[in-house]
Amino acid sequence: MTTQIFLASTVYGTATLAAALDADCFAPADRRILLVANNAATPETTPSVDEMPGFERLRGRFDDVVSWNETITPFHPGGWAPRPDDVPLWERHLRLAWDLGDDDVELAVESIQVNPAMAVAQIFTGVPVDVYADGLMSYGPTRNKIDPLVGTRVRRLLHLDLVPDLKPLLLTEFGVEPEILPTDVFVKVLAELADVSGELPPVGPDPAVLLGQYLSALDILTAQEEEDLHVRMMRGAVALGHTRIVFKPHPTAPATWSRTLEAEAEKLGVELTVLDTPVLAEVLYQRMRPALVVGCFSTALLTASAFYGIPVARIGTGTLLDRLAPYQNSNRVPVTIVDALLPELSEQAAVTAQESGTATAELNQLVRAVGFAMQPKIYPELRTAAERYLSTRLNDHTWRYFKRRRLTSLALPGAVPAQLAFIPRNATVRRVARRARSFKRAALG
């Protein structure tokens, strides 16, 4: 008997798994279990995946639905992992609780580098693992070093083709090959959700949709800066001629942000609709047919453009590239991709023409250079590619993707300003530096 266990924490992730099953990306199995995890800060007050609108349309792909939160209560899914000595006990417990018996188990998880995915993979020791990714982070490096006992078991990375011809870096340190989930099958699954996602407020034709992300919760922006970002989104959309605005706030964002936008909409004389229904952005695209989607670096910007052909625009990415800390922050590659690929909201001609900022070949080079600078110990083989890019492509625009201090610590091109590049090659300067070091040693001695 073979049992496949699919771990999901969002409706979007569950839809990705449903599409993968519809596309026969997984081999036949005797039993399929959907293991749902509620990773919200306070799961007790936040609906779980299986309680969200549209879930019942996805439920039929799985034989059973099991709650990870209930399994490990009172621990939180994002902060708990088994102690190494307890792993055999936990596997026996789960096999009994989930009626697995002696079945061969296969896992499909998201975000393998963090819990709960890592915890589940550690408990089921030795079983094969597939990783599925639904966002832009799959194109970036693995955020931290993964235990080889887990990483070497990963067979493939299933991902959506958000940026055609851009190859993911995630898990390539283990030789994991990416596999594209068919776009048409995924869009078909999303269409199922659009039919049953509940009532949406009436909106006139061709609205502009603004996407909120709650970046202040990640300590990237202050609450006031994020409010101002939303206001700038609205002003930019209005400047492009849009008079109907739909704001989709992050589910956990404070209600005061909506009131700020409402006041601004009144000043600008535009019609604003604030959504308080927890639906996917892709459901809005199908139900409202927007004329423009505006956001910071949300994956939904790329699904709008790549899957639905909707014009998109970015805003605020320059600030985020400057603010993200440390440099290896896992949001850096998503922000870099959106900044390099999509038109800026204030550049009206570029938004209207939907001009791509960077060709895919150059974007691959950029992502690999940024990926090495983020995780040089995990991807040492990318040093040559990073040096080549920094030696030939570094200019006033591409500097935004790097930090001089980071390049200096890694001895990469660009660490020394161009006007001072002669110094390491200057014999006189080197001689003075050697004398200074000798005097320093003598003084310390």
N, C-alpha and C positions, 0 to 999 in steps of 0.2 A: 504494500500500500504506500502511496506517495501523497503527502499532504503539503500543499503550498500555503505559506502564511504571508499575507500582504499587509504591511504596516502603513497606515495613512493617518495624517493629522489634520487634513483640510479636505473640503469638498473638491477643490481643484486637483489635489493629489489623487483622490479617489477616482475622479473622472479620468485622470491620466492612466491609472491602473485598468479601469474599465475599457478604455480605448485599446490598451495593450493586449488585453484578453480578447477583445473583438477582432484584433488584427492578427491573432494567433502568434503573438510574440512569446508566449509561454507554452511549454509542452503540456500535453494533457495530464491531468492529475485526478486521483480518486476523490480528493476533497480540497476545497479552497476556503481558507479562513481569512476574513478581513479583520485585522487587529487595529482598532481605532484608538488613538491617543489624543487626549485633550491637553495641549501644551500651554494653554492660556495661563497667565500669572495666577488667576484664581479660578480654577476649573469648575468649582462648585457653582459659580454664578455665570458661567459661559456655556452656551450650548455646545455639545459634542458634535462630531461629524455626522453621526447617525441621527441627529435631531435637527439637522439643517434642511431647509426647503430643497426638494429635488433629490434627496438621498435615496428615496424609495425607487427612483428610476435606475439607480446604479446598483441597488441591493441585489438584484437578481443574478448578477455575475458571480456571487459568492454563496457558498453553502451555509456558512455561519458567520456571525458578527460577534466579536469578543472585545471587551473594554480592557485596555492596558491599565487605565487608571484604577479600575476596580481590582485588577489582578494584584497590583503592588500597593494598594492603599495601606497606610495613609501617606505614602511617599509621593513626591511630585515627579511626573515622567521626565521632565527636563533636568532634574538634579540627582536622580537615583540610578545607581548601577550596582550590580552584585559584587560582593567581595570575592576575590579569586577563589578562596577556599570554599565559598558557598555555591559556586557555579553548578557543580553536579547535583546539589540539593534542589536548586531552582529548576534545572531541567527536568528532574523527576517530578517536581511539583506541577510544572506547566503541562507535562505530558499527561498527568493524571487529571488536572483541572480541565484541560481542553480535549480530553478523550483521544489523545494522540497514540497511545499505546506504543508499539515499536515501529510506527510508521517512519519511512524515510521522509525527512523534512527538507523543504526548500524555502528560502526566504527572499522576499522582495521588499526592500526598505528605501526610505528617503533619508538624505542628510546622514550618511553613514558615519561621519566624523564626530557626531554628537549623540547624546541620549535623546530619545529612547532607542533609536536605531542601533547604536553601539551596544547598549545593554542587551537587547534581544539577540544580536549577532554573537555576543560573548556567551550567552546562556546556551544557545544551540551550537555547541562546539563542533567544528568540523563539517558543518552542512554548507552546501553551496549558497552563495548570496548574489542576487541581482540588485543593482541600485538603479532607481528611476529618479529622474530630475525633471522638474517642470519649469524651472526658472533660469535666469541669466547666470546664477552662481555656478552652474555646471560648466560654464566656459572658463571659469577661473581655477586657480590651484586649490588643492585640498588644503583646508584652513589650518590643520595641524597634523602632526605625524601620527599615522594610524598604526596600531599594533599589527605587525606582519601576520600574526595568527588569524586576524580578521581580513586584512587587506588582500592577502594572497588567495582568499576564498572567493573574492568578487570576480564574477565571470564576465560581466558587461555593464555598461552604463546606458540605460534607455533614456533618451532625451527628446524633447520637442525641437523641431527645426526652426527655432526662433530667428536665427541669423544664418541663412543658407551659406554653406561652404566654410563656416567658421567651426573649427574642430575644438571640442572641449578639452580642457587640461585636467579636469577632475579625475583623480585616480590613475592617471597615466604612469605614475611612479611604480605601479604594480603591473604595468603592461595591459591594463584594462582597455578594451576597445569600445568606443561609443557606437550605439546603434540608434538610428533615428526612428521615432515612433511616427507612423504615417499621419500626415497632417489631416487628410480628408476624413480618416476614421475618428480622430480626436474632435474635429469640428462637428461631426455627426453626433457624437456623444454630448457635446455642449448644447446642440440643438434640442436634445431630449430634455436637458435641464431648463432650457428657456421656456418650454411648454408648461412646466409645473412649478415655476419659481414664485408663484403668488402674484398678487396685484402690485403693479407699479403705478405711481402717480402719472396722470396724463401729461404728456409733454408734446409740444408742437413739433413740426417737422424740422429736421436738420439741426438738432441741438449741438452744442459743444460740451463734451464731458470732461470734467476736471477730476483727476485722481488724487486722493489724499493718501499719505503713507504713514503718518504719525512718527516722523523722524526724530522729534524731540524725545520720544520714549527711548530712543537708541543713543541719546546724548550727542547727536550729530548737530542738531540745531536747538536753539532755545524755543520754548513754546511761542514766544512773541515772533521770532524769526519765521517759524513755520506758519503762523497766522498770516504774516506779511507775504509769504510765498504763495499762499492760496489767493490772496488779494491780487498779487501780480499775475497769477494765472488768469483770473477773471478779466483784469484790465487788458492783458495781451489778447485774449480771445475776442473781447469787445472791439479792440483796435483792428482786428481782422474782419470785423463786420458781423459778428455773431451776437444775436439779441436774445437767444434762449440758451441758458446755461444750466447744466446738471452737475451738481457736486456730489461725488461719491466719497464720503469720508471713511477713514479707517474705522472698523467696528468699535475700537476702544478709544477713539479720539474724543476729547471733551466737547460737549454740545456748544460751548461758548464760541468755538471756531465757526460753527454754522451761523450763529447770530452776527458775527463780524462780517461774514460774506453777505448776509441778508442786508445789512446796513449799506455795504458797498454797492450791492445791486440796485438798491433804491436810489443812491446817488447817481449811478450810471444810467438809470432808466431801463434796465434789462430785466427779463423774466428769469428768476432763479428757482430751481427745484433742488431741494436737499433730500437725498435718499436716506431713509432710516430703515430700509429693508435690507437684510444681509444677503445680498445676491452677488454672484460673480460679475466682474466687469464685462466678461464675454457675453453674459446674458443681456446686459444693457446694449451691447453692440448689436445683438440680434433683434431685440425688442424695440429699440429707439432709433436705430440707424443713424448714429451721430455723423455730423459733417466734419468734426475735428475731435481728437482726444489729446488732452494736455496733461502732462505729469512730470515728475522729477526723474526717477529712474526705475519706475515700476515695470515689472515684466509685462503687465497688461498693455503697455505702450507698444511692445513688439508683437503681441498677439493681435492687437488692432491693425497694425501695419501688415504683418506677414500673413495672417490668417483671414482677415476680413477686408483688406485693401482700404482701410480708413486712414485719412490723413492724420498725422500725429505731429506733436511738437514737444520739445523738452524745455525745462526751465530750472535754474538753480543748481545745475550739475557742476559748474565752475566752483561755487562755494563749497559744495560737498567734497570735491577732489582736494581742496585745500584743507578742509576740516577733518577728514577721516583720519583717525589715529587709533592704534599705531598704523604705520604704512601698510602692514599686512592685514588690515581690516578686510574681512571677506566681502564687504560691499564694494570694494574698490574696482574690481573688474566689471560688475554690472554698471556702475556709474561711468566707467571708462567707455564701455561699449555704447551706452546710450548717448554720451557726450560726443563720441567720435562719429556715430552713425546717423543720428537724427537731427533735424534742423532746430535751431533755437527759436523760441516763440517770438522774440522781438525782431527776428529777421523775416519780415513778412514775405518777401519775394521767395525765399528758400522754403518757407512753410507752404506757400501756395503751389510751388513747383515740386515739393517733396524731394528736394535735392539731398542725396546722401553725402555726408561729409567725408567719408573715408571708404576707399575701395576695399573689398573683402580680403584681398591678398595682403594689403598693408595692415588691415585690422588684425589679421592673424599674427603678423610680425609684432604689432603693438601689444597684443594680449600676451604673447610669449615673453616679451621684454618686461612687461609689468609683472607677469606671473613669476619670473625669476627673481625680480627685485623684492617681491613679497615673500617668497619661500625658497631662498637659494639652497638651503640644506636638503629640501625635499626634491628639488629639480636642478641638481648641479649641471646636468647635461644641457640646460638651456642657456648657460653662460655665453657660449659663442653666439647664439642668436641674439641675445640681449646686447652684447658688445657691438654686433653688426648694426643693429637698429639704432643704438645710441650714437654710433659713430657717423651714421649717414642721415638719420631722420630727425635728430634733435634740433628743434627750432623754437621760435617764440610761441608757436601754438602747441606743439607736443610737449613742451616743458611742463604743462599743467598736469601731466600724468605721472610725473616723477618728483622726487624731493632730492635736493642736492646733498643733504646730509646722508640720505639712504644710499645714493650713488657713491659717496665718499667711503662709507663704511664697507661697501662691497668692492671698492676699487674699480668702478665702472667708468666708462667714458662719460664726460659731462660733470664729473666730480670737481674738476678744476675749471674755473671760468676761462673762456677761450683766450681772453687777453693775457692770462697768466700761464697758458699752457706751455710756454717756453721754459718755465722754471725747472721742471724735472730734468730737462736736457741740457741745462746751462752748467758748464763745468765750474765757473766761478761761484755760482750760488751753492752748488753742492759742496764745494770746498769750505765756504763760510759756514754752512750748516754743520759740517763735520767738526770744524774748530769749535763751534758753539757747544756741540754735544760733549766734546772733550773737556772744555772748561767747566761745563755743568757737572760732569763726573768727578773732576778734580775737586770742585767746591764741595760736593757731597761727601767725597772721601775724607 
